[in-house]
Amino acid sequence: MLLPGHFVIHMKRVVITGLGIVSPIGSTLDTFWANAKAGKSGTGLIQNFDATDYSCKIAGEVDGFNPEEFVSKKDMRRTDDFCIFALAAAKMAMAHSGIDMDSEDTSRAGAIVGSGIGGLMTLQTQHSNILEKGPGRCSPFLIPQMIVNMASGLVAIQHNLRGPNYSIVSACASAAHSIGEAKNIITRGEADVMLAGGAEAAVCELGIAGFASMKALSTRNDDPATASRPFDQTRDGFVMGEGAAIVVLEEYERAKARGADIYCEVAGFGMSCDASHITAPAPGGEGAERAMKMAMDNGGINPEEVSYINAHGTSTPLNDKIETLAIKGALGEEKARKTMISSSKSMTGHLLGAAAGVESIVCAMSIREGVVTPTINYGTPDPECDLDYVPNEAREADVDVALNNSLGFGGHNACLAFRKI
């Protein structure tokens, strides 16, 4: 019996029905997934600009992508690459889902597309124009090209999504927060369909110089394909990547009723803050551990049910050691040692604000196909990273529950929990 003033909220389940990706190892879902299973590296010497004078000369640049398939030449000139990547990934995800927005209530559909940095290349280019030619030569498109929320706005315009629409910026956790918040919107009944993920295009002079000056990037320039080596004792920094990854989230009963191809359920979401340091994770991984526990609690998941963790796994000395501790703390050491863990960043590099979008697609496909993608370039075990990182070769295994960890500068932690339907 309900007391006066009390009411029941029926929490809705949320599933993934569409996947779209632009990445260094493929810019269609089929190509990306085939290369991920094969353990292909997408990192190489930078082609976007002349990196001769840079300490880091390597990155994961998008592969097999033709922007003219998604954006007109006119729009290409006034749209930053991070938005072009987002538009392409969103279009592929919507087509993959089979949803026809022309026959939908578009006020019940929305988008949350995050980015860590946004239009950095546009900022760099226009700043140079102003210094060299004067303020009158600044493009009128500078602001809409540069601001992070424009990716979400353009995706909404592209698909006439008139429901919730905004962007989340939490550095390398941006896409995880975006997917988690989109899930919450559907759970609360505020929308039926949400496009969510992230986009990034920071492989430019300013982006590489900034991260290199922090000593965050690998300088394994003589062997770019093996530079990203998460959990390996010889790791020396991350390799920056670019691209976008967007998933279509849908209310479960609705998806089932229309006969949608359901990949998995977004069962849980957890987030926390280290409140410790601007770039380093909290000692012992306490913040990341809490986010993982919250995601499991939110999804009604017992640690023993977790089959696979797609780790943040950046290939920096500190992150991989701290994340290992966080996993042990969240699952318990005995269970942690029995759980498959891998880092997609070993292949794609680190897509910053888009990383968790890529990794959510990996989790969804792993659940669908029963294949766990490898951590490539793993050759020298680190005594402080002593779990099962699925080294170098994919592994066939039933995946009932997958966690996806994201840790961002500023102490932002997020964890998504995916479950087989």
WOKA-V800605 format. One line per field, one symbol per residue. ss: DSSP state (h for helix, s for strand, l for the rest). psi: psi as a letter, one per 20 degrees, with the letter a starting at -180 (. if undefined). burial: b if it has 9 or more other C-alpha atoms within 8 Angstrom, else e. A space follows every 10 residues. Layout:
ss = ???
psi = ???
burial = ???
//
This chain:
ss = llllllllll lllsssssss sssllsllhh hhhhhhhhll lllsslllll lllllllsss llllllhhhl llhhhhhlll hhhhhhhhhh hhhhhhhlll hhhllhhhss sssslllllh hhhhhhhhhh hhhlhhhlll lhhhhhlllh hhhhhhhhhl llllssllll hhhhhhhhhh hhhhhhhlll llssssssss llllhhhhhh hhhlllslll hhhhhhllll lslllllsls slssssssss shhhhhhlll lllsssssss ssslllllll llhhhhhhhh hhhhhhhhll llhhhllsss llllllhhhh hhhhhhhhhh hlhhhhhlls ssllhhhhls lhhhhhhhhh hhhhhhhhhl ssllslllll ssllsllsll slllssllll ssssssssll lssssssssl l
psi = ppqpiqrppo pqqprpiqpp qorikqkqgg gghghghikp pjqappihro jgjqhpjqrn qqpkpohiih pqhghhhkpq hhhggggghg gggghhhjpo ihjrniijpa qoorqhhbmg hgggghgggg hhirhijppi jgghhhqhih ggghggghjl ojbporqpol cjjghghggg hhghgghiji rhpppqbrqq mjmrgggggg hhhikhqqkm himhhjhomp iqhjqjrrpp rraqppqoqq pghggghjkq opgrpnhqpq qrphlgqhhq qqpikgghgg gghgggghjk pphiiphqpo qgmhjqgggh ghhghgghhh iqgghhijpp prohihgiao jdiighgghh gggghgggil ppqrorkoho qphinkanjm phpqppqpoh ppqoqppqqi jppqpppqqp .
burial = eeeeeeeeee ebbbbbbbbb bbbbbbbbbe bbbebbbbbb bbbbbbeeee beeeebbbbb bbbeeebeeb beeeebeebb bbbbbbbbbb bbbbbbbeee beeeebbbbb bbbbbbbbbb bbbbebbebb eeebeeebee ebeebbbbbb bbbbbbeeee bbbbbbbbbb bbbbbbbbbb ebbebbbbbe bbbbbbbbbb bbbbebbbbe bbeeebbbbb beebbbbbbb bbeebbbbbb bbbbbbbbbb bbebbbeeeb ebbbbbbbbb bbebeebeeb bbeebbbbbb bbbbbbbbbe bebeebbbbb bbbbbbbebb bbbbbbbbbb bbeebbeebb bbbbbbbbbb bbbbbbbbbb bbbbbbbbeb bbbbbbbbee bbeebebbbb bbbbbeeebb bbbbbbbbbb bbbbbbbbbb e
//
